[in-house]
Amino acid sequence: LEARMQQTQRLESLGQLAGGIAHDFNNLLAVILNYAAFIIEDAAGTPPAADAEQIARAARRGSDLTHQLLAFARREVIRPRPLDLNAVVTEVHQMLDRSLGEHITLTVRTTDALPAVMADPGQLEQVLVNLAVNARDAMPSGGRLTVDTAEVCVDEEHSAARAGLSPGRYLRLRVSDTGTGMPQDVIDKAFEPFFTTKPSGQGTGLGLATVYGIVTQAGGTVRIYSEPGIGTTFTILLPVTDVQAQRIVPEEVIAGLAGH
Ligand code: ADP
């Protein structure tokens, strides 16, 4: 438990640091973009304009990256409430169906009549989307992505095995792929901010750090089971709440996603 708390604190201070740097950096990039725009205008049609165009392009990429960092560090807009996990999964299912591509087969299995969990709908969607994007990246030549939900009971015995989880009722959300899998040294670092094995420009290393932050903040846990060459399963446990789930309004969910 001690180690887990240290890890959470470390991730939090890293997140704050990243947020602060991203903010200042974004202001600098805005200045660069502004002056590049002046040159492009003044030198229209001449070589310096084309050069300034390159500068502007790089600054815009930097700006995109700082926005991702800010989304990762931002914490104030979270609105946890009793949620129907299946409704969130169904919402994301429709979106993924359209964006995963034909070579990936998506299967969603929800267990009916699940109790509610306390979470922010936009954040839970973010968790699912981040895991799905990673799964897609791990299956460049196609494969299967499976998402399922169920209720599980953590008893004393399980509790000991799952350091940090108190006994009780949990919802389990699993995201499995038949992709490249992860060697142990990657699993060990996967949740750290900025850890990525993807080529530069393609990975930020913030996807799983965000997942970790959201899930632990909601009182849950996330674990990785992975075998190189076979695939990866992310298992998330979220504590059940006694309060009945509120309906999620789709516009609200979309607004939540746009904010990230
Ligand atoms: P990013 O996707 O930007 O690299 P993440 O934090 O989302 O950052 O993931 C960190 C690393 O964990 C990835 O670079 C990849 O090596 C590994 N990883 C994450 N999900 C999977 C997966 N489903 N299959 C294989 N490797 C994965």
Residues whose N, C-alpha, C, O or C-beta is under 5 A from the ligand:
A	BS01	ADP	N134 A135 A138 G179 G181 M182 A190 F195 T196 T197 K198 Q202 G203 T204 G205 L206 G207 L208 A209 T232
